[in-house]
């Protein structure tokens, strides 16, 4: 039986007691609900499963964790709002879906910002100046969440409904789906594309009906949502790395004693490293599977041609979007 978002929120506080947690939480004092937006297989769900296992074990059963994937609890902006009230406890998701509440996250959709996933994690992971900066941003913005970890969960690539993309010229005039991120809109407009803001949960229908003709995403997100059915042309542009955040409700955080806060923090850090390794494996395996089993046409354009268009824009984009501090921190 699928539990609806309304049913979950009706259960009361995010730190629900045994009466609403079910038999699996028989000895638990706290129950944490983790939201992800994606369907498996996907690094976010692997990370959530790893956190569940570690938190339940290392808390000695004091914390039970329940995972709600595939957007069961709603789309990210609504979930962030619920977390401010403590009705949802944690989330693992892409930073690009949080730019309305945290505009500084827009820096991570800048094209060709990192050379690879390992370099990115070294720059932004727990314990880095970038992580510390975004902890402060959360407080400044008053979003009602605490940042536990920033990580990387794969490359983002271009997909289209009808066009094989072999170079930048193939993008001109296409209606390009973007999340609510000014960085994304400005990036794709540079290729002569027409940005159209569409929520992730509405993307399949948007491509199917022609509201959008092109999109970009991680490969696990593309495959998990069966977007190959409506956008069967993939170009491995690898224009950005998908940066994800693991965040916890401040209401939830303050209810946990210090020893259990430490357990949750360590679990998030460990899951973060796992997410990177899972992402590497998924990307390679998914390209092969999409071609062999789903009729997807995969092109491998010269990324240098895309970089020549976008790299000169980096400093200007950061300045225009008031992200110069974040850009300088990442390039330090």
C-alpha positions in Angstrom: 0.0 0.0 0.0 1.3 3.4 -0.9 1.2 6.0 1.8 0.1 9.4 0.6 1.8 12.6 1.5 -1.3 13.8 3.4 -1.4 10.5 5.4 2.3 11.0 6.4 1.9 14.6 7.5 -1.2 13.7 9.4 0.9 11.5 11.6 2.0 14.6 13.4 5.5 15.6 14.3 8.4 14.4 12.2 9.8 12.8 15.3 6.7 10.5 15.6 6.3 8.1 18.5 5.8 4.4 18.3 2.1 4.6 17.7 2.7 6.0 14.2 6.0 4.4 13.4 4.9 0.8 13.1 6.3 -2.5 14.4 9.8 -1.9 12.9 10.3 1.0 15.4 9.1 -1.0 18.4 12.0 0.1 20.6 12.6 3.5 19.0 12.3 6.7 20.8 12.5 8.8 17.6 11.4 8.2 14.0 13.0 10.1 11.2 11.3 10.4 7.8 13.7 10.8 4.9 12.4 12.3 1.6 13.9 11.7 -1.8 12.4 12.8 -5.1 13.7 9.9 -7.3 13.0 6.3 -8.1 15.5 3.6 -7.7 18.1 2.8 -8.9 19.5 6.2 -7.8 22.4 7.3 -5.5 20.0 9.3 -3.3 18.0 6.2 -2.4 21.2 4.2 -1.8 22.3 7.0 0.5 19.0 7.0 2.3 19.2 3.2 2.8 22.8 3.4 4.1 21.8 6.2 6.5 18.9 4.1 7.7 21.1 1.1 8.4 23.8 3.1 10.2 21.5 5.3 12.2 19.4 2.5 13.5 22.4 0.4 14.4 24.6 3.1 16.0 21.7 4.7 17.9 21.2 1.3 19.5 17.6 1.3 18.2 16.7 4.7 19.7 16.1 6.0 16.2 14.0 4.3 13.5 14.3 5.6 9.9 11.5 5.5 7.3 12.4 6.3 3.7 9.9 7.9 1.3 11.3 7.9 -2.2 9.8 8.9 -5.6 8.4 12.2 -4.3 5.8 10.5 -2.1 6.0 13.4 0.3 5.8 16.0 -2.4 8.1 18.1 -4.6 11.3 19.6 -3.1 10.1 23.2 -2.6 7.0 22.0 -0.6 9.1 19.5 1.3 11.6 22.2 2.4 8.6 24.1 3.7 7.4 21.1 5.7 10.8 20.6 7.1 10.7 24.0 8.6 7.8 22.8 10.7 9.4 19.5 11.5 6.6 17.4 9.7 9.3 16.0 7.5 12.7 15.3 9.1 15.3 14.9 6.4 15.9 15.1 2.7 18.5 14.0 0.2 18.1 15.9 -3.1 19.8 18.0 -5.7 20.8 21.6 -4.8 19.2 22.9 -8.0 15.7 22.2 -6.6 16.4 24.4 -3.6 17.5 27.6 -5.3 14.3 29.4 -4.5 14.9 29.1 -0.8 18.7 29.1 -1.0 19.8 31.2 -4.1 23.4 30.6 -3.3 22.9 27.0 -4.5 22.7 28.3 -8.0 26.5 28.2 -8.2 26.4 24.5 -8.5 24.6 24.5 -11.8 27.4 26.5 -13.4 28.8 24.5 -16.3 32.2 22.9 -16.2 32.9 24.0 -12.7 34.6 20.8 -11.6 36.9 18.4 -13.4 35.4 15.3 -11.9 33.4 13.9 -9.0 36.4 13.2 -6.7 37.6 16.8 -7.1 34.1 18.1 -6.4 33.7 16.1 -3.2 37.1 17.2 -2.0 36.0 20.8 -2.6 32.5 20.7 -1.1 32.2 17.7 1.2 31.8 17.8 5.0 34.6 19.7 6.8 35.4 21.9 3.8 35.2 25.7 3.8 32.4 25.4 1.2 30.3 23.2 3.5 30.9 25.6 6.3 29.9 28.5 4.1 26.6 26.8 3.2 25.9 26.0 6.9 26.0 29.7 7.5 23.8 30.4 4.4 21.2 28.1 5.8 21.2 30.1 9.1 21.2 33.5 7.3 18.3 32.4 5.0 16.3 31.0 7.9 15.1 28.0 5.9 14.5 25.9 9.0 17.0 23.3 8.0 20.5 22.3 9.1 23.0 21.1 6.4 24.5 17.7 7.1 26.5 17.2 3.9 27.1 18.3 0.4 28.0 15.6 -2.1 28.1 14.7 -5.8 25.8 12.1 -7.5 26.8 11.9 -11.1 27.2 13.8 -14.3 24.4 15.8 -15.9 23.8 15.3 -19.6 21.5 16.5 -22.3 18.4 14.6 -23.6 16.1 15.5 -26.4 12.9 14.3 -27.8 13.9 14.3 -31.5 17.4 15.7 -32.1 20.7 14.0 -32.0 23.0 16.5 -30.4 26.5 16.4 -31.8 27.5 20.0 -31.0 26.3 23.4 -29.7 24.6 24.3 -33.0 22.1 21.5 -32.6 20.6 23.2 -29.6 19.5 26.4 -31.2 15.7 27.0 -30.9 14.9 24.0 -28.7 12.6 24.6 -25.8 14.8 23.6 -22.9 13.4 22.4 -19.5 15.1 24.0 -16.6 14.5 23.8 -12.8 13.7 27.2 -11.1 17.3 28.2 -11.4 18.5 31.5 -13.0 21.9 29.9 -13.6 20.3 27.2 -15.7 18.2 29.6 -17.7 21.1 31.8 -18.6 23.4 28.8 -19.4 21.1 27.3 -22.0 20.0 30.6 -23.4 23.6 31.1 -24.4 23.2 28.3 -26.9 20.1 30.0 -28.4 17.7 27.7 -26.5 14.4 28.8 -25.1 14.3 28.0 -21.3 11.0 26.6 -19.9 10.7 26.1 -16.1 9.1 22.7 -15.4 9.0 20.8 -12.1 10.8 17.4 -12.1 7.6 15.6 -11.4 5.9 17.2 -14.4 8.8 16.7 -16.8 7.7 13.5 -18.5 4.4 15.1 -19.5 6.1 18.3 -20.6 8.3 16.4 -23.0 5.5 14.2 -24.1 3.2 17.1 -25.0 6.0 19.3 -26.5 5.9 22.0 -23.7 9.7 21.2 -23.6 11.8 19.6 -26.3 15.0 19.1 -24.4 16.2 18.5 -20.8 19.3 17.8 -18.8 19.6 15.5 -15.9 21.6 12.9 -14.2 21.5 9.5 -15.9 20.0 7.7 -12.9 17.2 10.4 -12.7 16.6 10.0 -16.4 16.4 6.2 -16.3 14.5 6.0 -13.0 11.7 8.3 -14.3 11.6 6.5 -17.7 12.3 9.7 -19.5 13.9 7.7 -22.3 10.3 7.0 -23.4 9.8 10.6 -24.3 13.4 11.9 -24.8 15.3 9.0 -26.4 18.3 11.0 -27.6 21.1 11.4 -25.0 24.2 13.5 -25.5 27.0 13.0 -23.0 27.8 16.6 -22.5 28.7 16.1 -18.9 28.2 19.9 -18.5 27.8 19.8 -14.8 28.1 17.5 -11.9 25.0 17.0 -9.9 25.6 18.4 -6.4 23.3 17.1 -3.7 22.5 18.2 -0.2 21.6 16.1 2.8 19.6 18.3 5.2 17.7 17.9 8.4 14.8 19.9 9.9 16.0 22.2 12.7 13.0 21.2 14.7 14.0 17.6 14.4 17.7 18.4 15.1 17.0 20.3 18.3 14.9 17.4 19.7 17.8 14.9 19.3 20.3 14.7 22.2 23.9 15.4 21.3 24.9 11.8 21.1 22.2 11.0 18.5 23.0 14.2 16.6 26.6 12.9 16.3 25.2 9.5 15.0 23.1 11.2 12.3 25.9 13.5 11.2 28.4 10.7 10.8 25.9 8.6 8.9 25.3 11.5 6.5 29.0 11.9 5.9 29.5 8.2 5.2 26.4 8.1 2.9 27.9 11.0 1.1 31.0 9.1 0.1 28.9 6.1 -0.8 26.8 8.3 -3.1 29.8 9.3 -5.2 30.9 5.7 -5.7 27.4 4.6 -6.6 27.1 7.5 -9.1 30.3 6.4 -10.9 29.0 2.9 -11.4 25.5 3.9 -12.4 26.6 6.3 -15.0 28.8 3.7 -16.8 26.2 0.9 -16.5 23.2 3.1 -17.5 24.7 4.3 -20.7 25.1 0.7 -21.8 21.7 -0.3 -20.6 19.9 2.6 -22.2 21.4 1.8 -25.6 20.9 -2.0 -25.4 17.5 -2.2 -23.8 15.6 1.0 -24.2 16.4 2.1 -27.8 18.2 5.3 -26.7 20.5 6.9 -29.1 23.7 8.1 -27.3 26.0 10.7 -28.8 29.4 11.7 -27.4 30.0 15.3 -28.5 33.3 17.0 -28.0 32.8 18.8 -24.7 35.4 21.3 -25.6 33.0 22.9 -28.0 30.5 23.4 -25.2 33.2 24.6 -22.9 34.3 27.3 -25.4 30.8 28.7 -25.3 30.3 28.5 -21.5 33.7 28.9 -19.8 34.0 32.6 -20.7 30.6 33.2 -19.1 31.6 31.9 -15.6 32.8 35.0 -14.0 30.0 37.1 -15.5 27.3 34.6 -14.6 28.6 34.6 -11.0 28.5 38.4 -10.8 25.1 38.7 -12.5 23.5 36.3 -10.1 25.3 37.6 -7.0 27.3 34.5 -6.6 30.8 35.9 -6.8 31.7 34.9 -3.2 30.6 31.3 -3.8 32.5 31.2 -7.1 35.7 32.5 -5.5 35.4 30.0 -2.7 35.1 27.1 -5.1 38.0 28.3 -7.2 40.3 28.9 -4.2 
